[in-house]
Amino acid sequence: MLVLKNLVHQFLEYIESEKNRSGKTVENYACYLRRFLDWTKIQNITKPEQLTLDGMRAYRLWLNRLHKEKPLKKNTQNYHTIAIRSFLKYLAKRDIKTLAPKKIELAKIPQRTVAFLEGDDLNRFLTAPSRTQEPNIIQKRDQAILEMLFSTGLRVSELAGLCRGSVNLSKDEFTVKGTGKKYRVVFLSPRGKECLRTYLDARKDSLNPLFIRHDRAFNAKQSKQDEGEHHLTPRSIQRLVRRYARIAGLTKKVTPHVMRHSFATDLLTKGTDMRSVQSLLGHASITTTQIYARITNRQLRDIHTHP
């Protein structure tokens, strides 16, 4: 008997084992589909053939009213819908009779805005570590982190996960494993490479993580088993980015992802084609990258109007 609850469980196993989705993606899909199953239980829907377009409209309305005080954002509701469409595609692949996924439309949402740094703001931010009273080794580490974020477009999790052995400074490129366990080539800028080399030359330890803590609790003589305690986490990097934005006197919110946006915008403004930027960012779809086109087109128009 084909029961929705069992099919959802099989779908989650399928995207994990056969589609090679990341653990976080599987976790998110499980959350969205669990909420969908909550609704089907209320509606006494247990079989895939009971799913209808009218039913999906009712579900979207239920989802929109789920939290009266703080309703789910439209893009969050769309994530739920995308998970359901993926689930329905999986059922169709298995020739299980159900609602056609293409009949379910996503909610229209306002155009996404992208924050990024450029010009004097960017320069003040990148040089902020040198204007602190931190020990020299921390200044060098943080300078390397900021330069790496801007000049490579790495996600904060990718940057935090780097090891010494994964970055060969005799070359200007290295490979990183991004979302969906997909590998891509990342290129080092001359400035980023020099900052990283300066930091690593100043270190006296043999620990493998590329970026580590340098506080009072740090002990370079710790064994390899203790490396996890010294590894700089994504959360730590987010905090130091916010700190240097304040030191630079920036009023806008600056995060590691804002630096990723800055990287992409800078490339496009300099004439890099969209497909190349997509590859450098590790985007699965060109649609995701095209968000930057509106920004760069506006910048070019301003330059043309006010040369």
Wavefront OBJ file of the C-alpha trace (Angstrom):
o trace
v 0.000 0.000 0.000
v 1.412 3.365 -1.054
v 1.199 5.635 1.988
v 2.423 9.236 1.812
v 4.382 9.024 5.051
v 6.351 6.007 3.835
v 6.921 7.537 0.401
v 8.312 10.723 1.947
v 10.739 8.607 3.977
v 11.817 6.772 0.812
v 12.226 10.086 -1.029
v 14.532 11.461 1.668
v 16.659 8.317 1.490
v 16.716 8.671 -2.302
v 18.014 12.256 -2.364
v 20.644 11.384 0.242
v 21.974 8.176 -1.296
v 21.301 8.505 -5.029
v 21.124 12.255 -5.623
v 24.036 12.880 -3.239
v 22.381 15.855 -1.555
v 24.163 17.342 1.445
v 23.081 16.480 4.978
v 21.734 20.027 5.423
v 19.598 19.778 2.277
v 18.119 16.457 3.412
v 17.445 17.956 6.836
v 15.660 20.971 5.322
v 13.560 18.812 2.979
v 12.622 16.597 5.916
v 11.452 19.657 7.858
v 9.359 21.021 4.966
v 7.788 17.656 4.130
v 7.089 16.896 7.775
v 5.003 20.067 7.879
v 3.252 18.962 4.683
v 2.442 15.599 6.275
v 0.996 17.429 9.282
v -1.437 19.124 6.923
v -2.328 15.913 5.045
v -3.083 14.265 8.388
v -5.520 17.062 9.240
v -7.139 16.622 5.820
v -7.217 12.825 6.146
v -5.054 12.483 3.038
v -2.930 9.342 3.142
v -2.394 8.339 -0.501
v -0.523 10.150 -3.319
v -3.512 9.917 -5.671
v -5.520 12.029 -3.205
v -3.312 15.066 -3.815
v -5.034 17.657 -6.010
v -4.387 21.174 -7.228
v -7.245 22.507 -5.098
v -5.737 20.683 -2.149
v -2.356 22.311 -2.763
v -3.988 25.733 -2.843
v -5.577 24.927 0.506
v -2.189 23.842 1.843
v -0.564 27.091 0.695
v -3.295 29.040 2.478
v -2.794 26.919 5.625
v 0.952 27.522 5.420
v 0.414 31.263 5.035
v -1.742 31.330 8.179
v 0.393 28.926 10.179
v 1.885 31.556 12.480
v -0.512 34.450 13.018
v 1.909 36.654 14.961
v 4.852 36.064 12.631
v 3.774 34.509 9.304
v 6.274 32.535 7.242
v 8.042 34.663 4.663
v 7.046 34.082 1.042
v 10.467 32.733 0.127
v 10.257 30.291 3.069
v 6.843 29.177 1.830
v 8.403 28.661 -1.588
v 11.046 26.386 -0.057
v 8.186 24.204 1.206
v 6.649 24.182 -2.274
v 9.963 23.309 -3.938
v 10.367 20.354 -1.576
v 6.875 19.124 -2.462
v 7.520 19.493 -6.194
v 10.740 17.500 -5.846
v 8.827 14.833 -3.953
v 6.147 14.689 -6.674
v 8.828 14.402 -9.379
v 10.235 11.455 -7.466
v 6.783 9.818 -7.422
v 6.369 10.425 -11.164
v 9.775 8.830 -11.741
v 8.439 5.744 -9.987
v 5.217 5.862 -12.083
v 3.124 6.486 -8.986
v -0.131 8.241 -9.792
v -0.297 11.681 -8.189
v -0.506 15.412 -8.921
v 1.802 16.671 -11.707
v 4.540 18.787 -10.063
v 4.595 21.355 -12.881
v 1.028 22.383 -11.976
v 2.216 23.794 -8.636
v 3.432 27.375 -8.989
v 5.720 29.268 -6.665
v 4.492 32.402 -4.940
v 5.659 35.675 -6.439
v 8.157 37.440 -4.202
v 9.769 40.886 -4.433
v 13.062 41.084 -6.275
v 15.888 40.144 -3.963
v 18.327 42.882 -3.042
v 22.015 42.146 -2.683
v 24.312 43.993 -0.286
v 27.957 44.383 -1.281
v 31.006 46.555 -0.599
v 33.002 48.587 -3.090
v 35.388 51.517 -3.282
v 36.503 53.199 -0.072
v 34.154 51.109 2.079
v 35.758 47.926 0.799
v 39.303 49.228 1.277
v 38.622 50.392 4.844
v 37.086 47.038 5.677
v 39.918 44.954 4.220
v 42.570 46.954 6.072
v 40.690 47.154 9.388
v 42.743 44.396 11.163
v 45.901 46.530 10.926
v 44.173 49.311 12.890
v 43.522 47.225 16.001
v 45.575 46.536 19.102
v 45.389 42.781 18.562
v 48.576 40.668 18.664
v 50.450 40.616 15.368
v 49.515 36.993 14.609
v 45.782 37.757 14.942
v 46.096 40.813 12.718
v 47.789 38.685 10.054
v 45.215 35.896 10.387
v 42.233 38.224 10.164
v 43.768 40.139 7.250
v 44.126 36.833 5.396
v 40.536 35.842 6.212
v 39.051 39.101 4.901
v 41.160 38.993 1.740
v 40.242 35.345 1.138
v 36.528 36.058 1.538
v 36.643 38.906 -0.961
v 39.088 37.522 -3.529
v 37.767 33.938 -3.720
v 34.020 34.221 -3.103
v 34.179 31.267 -0.697
v 31.230 30.523 1.540
v 32.088 30.935 5.219
v 31.695 27.192 5.833
v 34.082 26.464 2.950
v 36.652 28.922 4.276
v 36.434 27.584 7.835
v 36.883 24.028 6.585
v 40.143 24.679 4.725
v 43.306 22.883 5.814
v 46.933 23.731 5.176
v 47.309 20.729 2.921
v 44.383 21.793 0.719
v 45.894 25.167 -0.244
v 49.142 24.978 -2.198
v 50.742 28.428 -2.169
v 53.111 27.457 -4.965
v 50.036 27.621 -7.200
v 47.343 30.264 -7.556
v 44.437 27.860 -7.293
v 43.017 25.080 -5.138
v 39.962 22.837 -5.038
v 37.147 23.151 -2.527
v 34.110 20.966 -1.829
v 30.998 23.125 -1.853
v 27.284 22.535 -1.394
v 25.927 19.269 -2.718
v 29.417 17.795 -2.231
v 30.440 19.304 -5.562
v 34.060 20.290 -6.139
v 35.142 23.495 -7.855
v 38.380 25.327 -8.511
v 39.051 28.479 -6.473
v 41.653 31.035 -7.553
v 43.856 33.081 -5.222
v 44.448 36.755 -5.987
v 48.047 38.018 -5.585
v 47.002 40.059 -2.544
v 45.082 37.187 -0.973
v 47.975 34.815 -1.611
v 50.487 37.206 -0.012
v 48.312 37.768 3.074
v 47.855 34.033 3.519
v 51.571 33.366 3.116
v 52.427 36.088 5.666
v 50.039 34.561 8.190
v 51.246 30.988 7.733
v 54.906 32.069 7.939
v 54.143 33.698 11.286
v 52.657 30.536 12.760
v 54.865 28.325 14.904
v 52.528 25.351 15.193
v 52.052 22.230 13.094
v 48.251 22.125 13.292
v 46.474 21.326 10.022
v 43.517 23.789 10.000
v 44.242 26.826 7.832
v 42.722 29.289 10.294
v 42.998 28.668 14.029
v 42.417 30.406 17.344
v 45.244 32.451 18.824
v 43.991 33.219 22.317
v 45.301 32.457 25.774
v 43.879 28.947 25.615
v 45.908 28.241 22.483
v 48.850 25.899 22.946
v 50.900 25.077 19.867
v 52.159 21.904 21.512
v 48.716 20.318 21.621
v 48.422 16.957 19.891
v 46.648 16.436 16.590
v 43.689 15.022 18.519
v 43.032 18.516 19.878
v 42.904 20.250 16.478
v 39.148 20.635 16.650
v 39.505 22.879 19.684
v 41.733 25.310 17.765
v 39.822 25.310 14.457
v 38.206 28.697 13.746
v 34.473 28.042 13.252
v 32.114 29.695 10.736
v 30.438 31.444 13.660
v 33.769 32.874 14.818
v 34.484 34.181 11.322
v 31.042 35.792 11.155
v 31.729 37.589 14.433
v 35.110 38.914 13.352
v 33.654 40.155 10.042
v 31.006 42.126 11.958
v 33.688 43.506 14.261
v 35.878 44.777 11.432
v 32.860 46.349 9.728
v 32.335 48.405 12.907
v 36.026 49.307 13.085
v 35.883 50.418 9.432
v 32.958 52.686 10.308
v 30.485 50.930 8.014
v 26.818 51.442 8.796
v 25.499 48.598 6.664
v 25.386 45.037 7.954
v 28.425 43.139 6.695
v 28.599 39.338 6.741
v 30.826 36.762 5.030
v 28.074 36.356 2.442
v 28.144 40.092 1.723
v 31.819 39.569 0.827
v 30.767 36.750 -1.509
v 28.334 39.185 -3.145
v 31.141 41.750 -3.366
v 33.369 39.203 -5.099
v 30.709 38.408 -7.723
v 29.768 42.040 -8.303
v 33.401 43.049 -8.695
v 33.966 40.331 -11.325
v 30.914 41.273 -13.372
v 31.712 44.978 -13.214
v 35.153 44.185 -14.639
v 33.549 42.342 -17.555
v 33.650 38.692 -16.464
v 30.880 36.723 -18.194
v 27.971 35.327 -16.185
v 28.804 31.660 -16.804
v 32.321 32.108 -15.456
v 30.994 33.806 -12.320
v 28.506 30.969 -11.894
v 31.365 28.478 -12.013
v 33.537 30.467 -9.597
v 30.691 30.768 -7.094
v 29.676 27.126 -7.413
v 26.058 27.902 -8.298
v 24.135 24.919 -9.628
v 21.879 27.177 -11.729
v 22.672 30.294 -13.750
v 19.399 31.742 -12.428
v 20.980 32.113 -9.004
v 23.917 34.027 -10.459
v 21.728 36.355 -12.528
v 20.728 38.211 -9.378
v 23.981 40.145 -9.796
v 23.155 41.225 -13.351
v 20.681 43.857 -12.129
v 23.342 45.377 -9.883
v 26.083 45.557 -12.476
v 23.712 46.824 -15.172
v 22.676 49.644 -12.839
v 26.311 50.460 -12.080
v 27.228 50.571 -15.769
v 24.246 52.823 -16.464
v 25.377 55.204 -13.723
v 28.900 55.261 -15.166
v 27.486 56.020 -18.634
v 25.235 58.782 -17.275
v 27.894 60.290 -14.988
v 31.273 59.482 -16.556
l 1 2 3 4 5 6 7 8 9 10 11 12 13 14 15 16 17 18 19 20 21 22 23 24 25 26 27 28 29 30 31 32 33 34 35 36 37 38 39 40 41 42 43 44 45 46 47 48 49 50 51 52 53 54 55 56 57 58 59 60 61 62 63 64 65 66 67 68 69 70 71 72 73 74 75 76 77 78 79 80 81 82 83 84 85 86 87 88 89 90 91 92 93 94 95 96 97 98 99 100 101 102 103 104 105 106 107 108 109 110 111 112 113 114 115 116 117 118 119 120 121 122 123 124 125 126 127 128 129 130 131 132 133 134 135 136 137 138 139 140 141 142 143 144 145 146 147 148 149 150 151 152 153 154 155 156 157 158 159 160 161 162 163 164 165 166 167 168 169 170 171 172 173 174 175 176 177 178 179 180 181 182 183 184 185 186 187 188 189 190 191 192 193 194 195 196 197 198 199 200 201 202 203 204 205 206 207 208 209 210 211 212 213 214 215 216 217 218 219 220 221 222 223 224 225 226 227 228 229 230 231 232 233 234 235 236 237 238 239 240 241 242 243 244 245 246 247 248 249 250 251 252 253 254 255 256 257 258 259 260 261 262 263 264 265 266 267 268 269 270 271 272 273 274 275 276 277 278 279 280 281 282 283 284 285 286 287 288 289 290 291 292 293 294 295 296 297 298 299 300 301 302 303 304 305 306 307
